[in-house]
């Protein structure tokens, strides 16, 4: 019971070791080797690989999802975009000893339009973007208490666990310190020493338990210090109004070296979560050094993998991938491609060309949406910094 209330700290922090080499390592996996020949009717090639640092060659991640009472209420937004806006469902007789309906997903006419629905949709968007060869994922659900839904496992196992999770067992207030303590124990008990360890916490509230309010916040601060000492980074996505301050959670991410992001529109959560960086890589640039053309639809995935498209010129093309890490360190990897345009007769009906263009279109749309969300957030921050004029 003490652990559920957030009083039991995780195991003692691991003694810090020498800081790892911060320089990125760029590995190009597609195309797999130099001299690859492209013979498509479109002068285009896909580039993919991974940009890693020595402390991020593997990832252990715990997703902590807020399933407190407020997470199952209507958000007033069509989160799943199905054209049906979820509202409070007609009241039904109480079921069980707590006087609640059988499932909190029955509280509204469209559970997908609740914060819980947005969390589930966002998690299902993130998990397929994680490499099972390098990333393990654990799941924690929290509300008035915290429960382990899944120990560190493959992203595919995490997807399956979401489908069978018993939602509503944590109904009540928001015990963030318990969620952090539970996640920390999972990471300490199973993580490999070379793995980069992270907690990704999604919530629509402040820490409120155990009472009083100040005690709940103090426990989060204590967990932050313990996690920082153990080398665990905490990333927070806070679903809230952009005008509502959240100093407790912002301080949690600052102390642990993670990231904090406000999400004032729950429909944005899947895109925001799927693009949260868990690695030490700041950016990836792709260019055709032969022609000077920049890469198209360049994506840096949460675990440090990247993909992009590059336009080709007839003949040999030298493709450069530059990854930048913390402190301005960077590394460049190169791949030589040869483009041989097919003859007109051979060019017709190439299905792979159509698939390539469709993938490019889909990723471009995704990145445009993300850029729009970031610009909106920056604009909101600029407006908040403007002080009202004094008389």
Secondary structure, 3 states (H helix, E strand, C coil): CCCCCCCCCCCCCCCCCCCCCCCCEEEEEECCCCCEEECCCCCEEEEEEEEECHHHCEEEEEEEEECCHHHHCECCCCCCCCCCCCCECCCCCCECCCCECCCHHHCECCHHHEHHHHHHHHHHHHHCCCCCCCEEEEEEEECCCEEEEEEEECHHHHHHHHHHCCCCCCCCCCCHHHHHHHHHHHHHHHCCCCEEEEEEEEECCCCCCCCCHHHHHHHHHHHHHHHHHCCEEEEEEEECCCCCCCHHHHHHHHHHCCCEEEECCHHHHHHHHHCCCCCCEEEEEEEECCCCCECEEEEECCCCEEEEEEECCCEEEEEEEEEEEHHHCEEEEEEEEEECCCCHHHHCCCHHHHHHHHHHHHHHHHHHHHHHHHHHHHHHHHHHHCCCCCC
